[in-house]
Amino acid sequence: MSVVLTVQGARKADLVVGVSPLAELLACLHAIAEPEHHIAGRPWLTKVRAELSADLQHRLTTYAPLWARRRCRALLPPDAPLGLSFDEELRRLAELPLDRFTTATAEAIHGVFHEIGDLAHDSAAREEYIASCERRSFRRGELARHLVRDPEAFRQELLALLTSCHAEFFEDEWNRVHHRLESECASLRARVRALPMVEALASLSTNAAVRQDPPSVVFDKLQSLRAGLRGRRCLLLPSVHTRPHLIVKADPGWPVVVHFPVELPPGGGRDTLAQVRLRLAVLSDPARLSLCRHLVNEPITTSDLAARTGMTLPQVSRHLARLRESGLLDSRRDGRMIYHRIEVDRLMRLGLDVLTSIIH
């Protein structure tokens, strides 16, 4: 399965790059609700979850279907401009036409693709929708009933919840991360100006591929979605807390949104799926694993490795070449000797890279 964005006939002018504090809060709320997907952010999640007030914890649990799986489109920017303040984005959410808010929220509550129907005017559609949500879970059924009974009251309670999140933890977090996100926006705008549109979009993910007939970018995800960008705005939003996910929303009547994870700090960048596969294949060989036991402890020469393991020099050299090719080996010259050592940090990160490549 994959997400395919076709750019044939699309204009660069319709790519809008910017930050969104409400979108970043949405990513935070997803991580709080689904912490097992967000190992890299575990220290922050542990701290925030421990410090949440009991009241806010209860309300976040109640409204979790809005962000736990199918993230609510109403909590992402409805259109340009981007770069608004948190309060400005809340006002825009409060002013969103009620029918659009209701439909987007109803889809998120249900959690899977489902024909919602006319909830405002069709009582049979309302009852069928509530029953379908109840079949998924009691919590979804209760939220659906609340939304259908009084959509505006639901919206006001959601706005109050988001305001509480901002006061308890998100204002501090936004102050910490927004400069990093602004920097990513500047870098992406430069790529959009310099690169073909399809390549600029592909740069958002290490698991993206470019197709030329028609010009398209393909994101490797556990989701099937095809959308054309011709004549349609596409909002590109960097995020710290959405990592490892890349989220693409292409709901009818809304601009396309790509909510993409920013790179980790220097030295901690994400590896591609191909790199992860190569490293697993390299380490599957018993002889190379034997070499790694020596390489992890101290810098060592090829001849010393041969003496310790009983392998010939050519055998050791071939195995070292494979380790180096996969990025797991550091080789440095000291005078006439070359010393090898395993890249311990990359080896330790391999488990996280495997998980990231699976759920990205």
C-alpha positions as CSV (number, residue, x, y, z in Angstrom):
1,M,0.0,0.0,0.0
2,S,1.1,3.5,-0.6
3,V,0.1,7.2,-0.9
4,V,0.5,8.6,-4.4
5,L,0.5,12.4,-5.0
6,T,0.3,13.2,-8.8
7,V,1.8,16.5,-9.7
8,Q,1.1,16.6,-13.4
9,G,-0.3,20.0,-14.2
10,A,0.2,21.2,-10.6
11,R,1.9,24.6,-9.9
12,K,4.6,25.3,-7.4
13,A,2.6,28.3,-6.3
14,D,0.1,26.0,-4.8
15,L,2.7,24.4,-2.5
16,V,2.4,26.4,0.8
17,V,5.0,25.8,3.4
18,G,4.6,26.9,7.0
19,V,4.2,26.0,10.6
20,S,0.9,25.3,12.5
21,P,0.9,25.2,16.3
22,L,-2.5,23.5,16.3
23,A,-1.2,20.8,13.9
24,E,1.8,20.3,16.2
25,L,-0.6,20.0,19.2
26,L,-2.5,17.4,17.2
27,A,0.7,15.4,16.8
28,C,1.4,15.7,20.5
29,L,-2.1,14.4,21.4
30,H,-1.6,11.5,19.1
31,A,1.7,10.6,20.7
32,I,0.2,10.9,24.2
33,A,-2.7,8.6,23.1
34,E,-0.4,6.1,21.2
35,P,3.0,6.3,23.1
36,E,4.2,2.9,21.8
37,H,4.6,4.4,18.3
38,H,6.9,7.2,19.5
39,I,9.9,5.7,21.2
40,A,12.2,8.6,20.2
41,G,10.0,11.0,22.1
42,R,9.5,8.7,25.1
43,P,11.3,11.1,27.6
44,W,9.0,14.0,26.7
45,L,5.9,11.8,26.7
46,T,6.8,10.3,30.1
47,K,7.3,13.8,31.6
48,V,4.1,15.2,30.1
49,R,1.9,12.3,31.0
50,A,3.1,12.3,34.6
51,E,2.4,16.1,35.0
52,L,-1.1,16.2,33.4
53,S,-3.9,17.2,35.8
54,A,-6.4,14.4,36.5
55,D,-9.1,16.4,34.8
56,L,-7.2,16.9,31.6
57,Q,-6.1,13.3,31.5
58,H,-9.8,12.3,31.7
59,R,-10.8,14.7,28.9
60,L,-8.0,13.6,26.7
61,T,-9.0,10.0,27.1
62,T,-12.6,10.9,26.3
63,Y,-11.7,12.7,23.1
64,A,-8.9,10.4,22.0
65,P,-10.7,9.1,18.9
66,L,-10.2,12.5,17.4
67,W,-6.4,11.9,17.1
68,A,-5.5,8.4,18.1
69,R,-5.9,6.8,14.7
70,R,-7.6,8.8,12.0
71,R,-6.5,12.4,12.9
72,C,-9.3,14.9,12.7
73,R,-9.0,17.1,9.6
74,A,-10.6,20.0,11.3
75,L,-7.6,20.2,13.6
76,L,-5.3,20.9,10.7
77,P,-5.2,24.2,8.8
78,P,-8.3,24.6,6.6
79,D,-6.2,26.6,4.1
80,A,-3.5,29.2,3.8
81,P,-2.2,31.3,5.4
82,L,0.1,29.3,7.6
83,G,2.2,30.6,10.5
84,L,-0.7,31.8,12.6
85,S,-0.5,31.9,16.4
86,F,-2.2,29.2,18.4
87,D,-5.0,31.7,19.4
88,E,-5.6,32.7,15.8
89,E,-5.8,29.0,14.8
90,L,-8.4,28.4,17.5
91,R,-10.4,31.3,16.3
92,R,-10.3,29.9,12.8
93,L,-11.5,26.5,14.1
94,A,-14.3,28.3,16.0
95,E,-15.4,30.0,12.7
96,L,-15.2,27.0,10.5
97,P,-18.7,26.3,8.9
98,L,-20.5,24.0,11.3
99,D,-21.3,21.4,8.6
100,R,-17.6,21.1,7.7
101,F,-16.6,20.8,11.3
102,T,-19.2,18.2,11.9
103,T,-18.4,16.0,9.0
104,A,-14.6,16.1,9.6
105,T,-15.1,15.4,13.3
106,A,-17.6,12.6,12.6
107,E,-15.1,10.9,10.3
108,A,-12.4,11.0,12.9
109,I,-14.7,9.7,15.6
110,H,-15.7,6.7,13.5
111,G,-12.0,6.1,12.7
112,V,-12.3,4.2,9.4
113,F,-13.7,5.1,6.0
114,H,-17.4,5.2,6.4
115,E,-20.3,6.9,4.5
116,I,-21.4,9.5,7.1
117,G,-24.5,10.8,5.4
118,D,-26.4,14.0,6.2
119,L,-26.1,14.2,10.0
120,A,-27.7,17.7,10.1
121,H,-31.0,16.8,8.4
122,D,-31.3,13.0,8.1
123,S,-32.4,11.3,11.4
124,A,-31.9,7.8,9.9
125,A,-28.3,8.8,8.9
126,R,-27.6,10.0,12.4
127,E,-28.9,6.8,14.1
128,E,-27.0,4.6,11.6
129,Y,-23.8,6.6,12.2
130,I,-24.1,6.4,16.0
131,A,-24.8,2.6,15.8
132,S,-21.7,2.1,13.6
133,C,-19.5,4.0,16.0
134,E,-20.9,2.0,18.9
135,R,-20.0,-1.2,17.1
136,R,-16.4,0.1,17.0
137,S,-16.2,1.0,20.7
138,F,-18.3,2.4,23.5
139,R,-16.2,5.6,23.7
140,R,-16.7,6.3,20.0
141,G,-20.4,5.7,20.3
142,E,-20.6,8.2,23.2
143,L,-18.6,10.8,21.3
144,A,-20.7,10.3,18.2
145,R,-23.9,10.7,20.2
146,H,-22.6,14.0,21.7
147,L,-21.6,15.3,18.3
148,V,-24.9,14.5,16.6
149,R,-26.9,15.9,19.5
150,D,-25.3,19.3,19.5
151,P,-22.3,19.9,17.2
152,E,-21.7,23.5,18.3
153,A,-21.6,22.5,22.0
154,F,-19.2,19.7,21.0
155,R,-17.0,22.2,19.3
156,Q,-17.0,24.6,22.2
157,E,-15.9,21.7,24.6
158,L,-13.2,20.7,22.2
159,L,-11.9,24.3,22.0
160,A,-11.9,24.4,25.8
161,L,-9.9,21.1,25.9
162,L,-7.3,22.5,23.4
163,T,-7.0,25.6,25.4
164,S,-6.3,23.6,28.6
165,C,-3.7,21.6,26.7
166,H,-2.0,24.8,25.7
167,A,-2.0,26.1,29.3
168,E,-0.8,22.8,30.9
169,F,2.0,21.7,28.5
170,F,1.8,22.8,24.9
171,E,2.8,26.5,25.2
172,D,6.2,25.6,26.7
173,E,6.7,22.8,24.1
174,W,5.8,25.1,21.2
175,N,8.3,27.7,22.5
176,R,10.9,24.9,22.5
177,V,10.3,23.5,19.0
178,H,8.9,26.3,16.8
179,H,12.3,27.7,15.9
180,R,13.4,24.3,14.6
181,L,10.2,24.0,12.6
182,E,10.7,27.5,11.1
183,S,14.2,26.5,10.1
184,E,12.8,23.4,8.4
185,C,10.3,25.6,6.5
186,A,13.1,27.8,5.2
187,S,15.0,24.8,4.0
188,L,12.0,23.3,2.3
189,R,11.1,26.6,0.6
190,A,14.6,26.6,-0.8
191,R,14.2,23.0,-2.1
192,V,10.8,23.9,-3.7
193,R,12.4,26.8,-5.5
194,A,15.4,24.8,-6.7
195,L,14.0,21.3,-7.4
196,P,11.3,19.9,-9.7
197,M,8.1,19.8,-7.8
198,V,8.0,16.0,-7.5
199,E,11.5,15.9,-6.1
200,A,10.8,18.6,-3.5
201,L,7.8,16.6,-2.3
202,A,9.9,13.4,-2.3
203,S,12.4,15.1,0.0
204,L,9.9,15.1,2.8
205,S,10.4,11.4,3.5
206,T,13.3,8.9,3.3
207,N,10.7,6.3,2.2
208,A,9.5,8.3,-0.8
209,A,10.0,7.4,-4.4
210,V,9.6,9.4,-7.6
211,R,7.6,8.2,-10.6
212,Q,7.7,10.0,-14.0
213,D,4.7,8.7,-15.9
214,P,2.8,10.6,-14.8
215,P,5.0,12.7,-12.5
216,S,4.2,11.5,-9.0
217,V,5.7,11.0,-5.5
218,V,4.9,7.7,-3.7
219,F,5.1,7.5,0.1
220,D,5.5,4.0,1.4
221,K,2.7,3.7,4.0
222,L,0.1,1.3,5.4
223,Q,-2.5,3.4,3.6
224,S,-3.9,3.4,0.1
225,L,-4.5,7.0,-1.2
226,R,-4.2,8.7,-4.6
227,A,-4.6,12.4,-5.0
228,G,-3.9,14.8,-7.8
229,L,-2.5,18.3,-7.0
230,R,-3.5,20.0,-10.2
231,G,-5.6,23.0,-9.3
232,R,-5.4,22.1,-5.6
233,R,-3.5,23.8,-2.8
234,C,-1.1,21.5,-0.9
235,L,-0.1,22.6,2.7
236,L,3.4,21.3,3.8
237,L,3.7,21.3,7.6
238,P,6.8,20.2,9.4
239,S,6.5,18.5,12.8
240,V,8.7,17.4,15.6
241,H,6.1,15.2,17.3
242,T,4.5,13.4,14.4
243,R,7.8,11.4,13.9
244,P,7.9,8.6,12.8
245,H,4.7,9.1,11.0
246,L,4.2,11.1,7.8
247,I,0.5,12.1,7.5
248,V,-1.2,12.8,4.2
249,K,-4.8,14.1,4.2
250,A,-6.6,14.6,0.9
251,D,-10.2,15.0,2.1
252,P,-12.6,16.3,-0.6
253,G,-13.3,20.0,-0.3
254,W,-10.1,20.7,1.7
255,P,-6.5,21.4,0.6
256,V,-4.1,18.4,0.7
257,V,-2.0,18.4,3.8
258,V,1.3,16.7,4.2
259,H,2.3,16.7,7.9
260,F,5.9,15.5,7.8
261,P,8.5,14.7,10.5
262,V,11.6,16.9,10.6
263,E,15.0,15.3,10.6
264,L,16.5,14.4,13.9
265,P,19.4,16.5,15.2
266,P,22.8,16.1,13.5
267,G,24.1,12.6,13.9
268,G,20.6,11.2,14.6
269,G,19.0,11.3,11.2
270,R,16.6,8.6,10.0
271,D,17.9,5.8,7.8
272,T,16.1,4.8,4.7
273,L,14.2,1.5,4.5
274,A,16.9,0.2,2.1
275,Q,19.6,1.0,4.6
276,V,17.8,-0.8,7.4
277,R,17.3,-3.9,5.2
278,L,21.0,-3.8,4.2
279,R,22.2,-3.7,7.8
280,L,19.9,-6.5,8.9
281,A,21.1,-8.6,6.0
282,V,24.8,-7.9,6.8
283,L,24.3,-8.8,10.4
284,S,22.5,-12.0,9.6
285,D,25.8,-13.7,8.6
286,P,27.3,-15.6,11.6
287,A,30.9,-14.8,10.6
288,R,30.2,-11.1,10.5
289,L,28.5,-11.3,13.9
290,S,31.6,-13.0,15.2
291,L,33.7,-10.1,13.9
292,C,31.4,-7.6,15.5
293,R,32.0,-9.1,19.0
294,H,35.7,-8.0,18.6
295,L,35.0,-4.8,16.8
296,V,32.7,-3.5,19.4
297,N,35.2,-3.5,22.2
298,E,38.3,-1.7,20.7
299,P,39.8,-0.5,17.5
300,I,41.5,-3.5,15.8
301,T,43.4,-4.3,12.6
302,T,42.5,-6.7,9.9
303,S,45.4,-9.0,10.7
304,D,44.5,-9.1,14.4
305,L,40.9,-10.0,13.5
306,A,42.1,-12.8,11.3
307,A,44.3,-14.1,14.1
308,R,41.5,-13.9,16.7
309,T,38.8,-15.5,14.6
310,G,40.8,-18.0,12.5
311,M,39.6,-16.5,9.3
312,T,42.0,-15.7,6.4
313,L,42.9,-12.1,5.6
314,P,40.8,-12.1,2.4
315,Q,37.8,-13.4,4.3
316,V,38.1,-10.8,7.0
317,S,38.5,-8.0,4.4
318,R,35.4,-9.1,2.5
319,H,33.3,-9.1,5.7
320,L,34.7,-5.7,6.8
321,A,33.8,-4.3,3.3
322,R,30.2,-5.4,3.8
323,L,30.0,-3.9,7.3
324,R,31.5,-0.6,5.9
325,E,29.1,-0.6,3.0
326,S,26.2,-0.8,5.4
327,G,27.5,2.1,7.4
328,L,28.2,0.0,10.5
329,L,32.0,0.1,10.4
330,D,34.4,3.0,11.1
331,S,38.0,2.5,9.7
332,R,40.8,5.0,10.5
333,R,44.5,5.0,9.5
334,D,47.1,5.5,12.3
335,G,50.5,5.6,10.6
336,R,50.9,2.4,8.5
337,M,48.0,0.6,10.3
338,I,44.3,0.8,9.7
339,Y,42.1,0.2,12.7
340,H,38.4,-0.8,12.5
341,R,35.7,-0.4,15.0
342,I,31.9,-1.0,14.9
343,E,29.7,2.1,14.8
344,V,28.0,1.4,18.2
345,D,25.5,4.2,18.0
346,R,24.2,3.0,14.7
347,L,24.1,-0.5,15.9
348,M,22.1,0.5,19.0
349,R,19.7,2.6,16.9
350,L,19.0,-0.3,14.5
351,G,16.1,-1.6,16.5
352,L,14.5,1.9,16.5
353,D,15.2,2.2,12.8
354,V,13.4,-1.1,12.2
355,L,10.3,0.0,14.1
356,T,10.3,3.4,12.4
357,S,10.5,1.8,8.9
358,I,7.6,-0.5,9.8
359,I,5.2,2.2,11.1
360,H,6.3,5.2,9.0
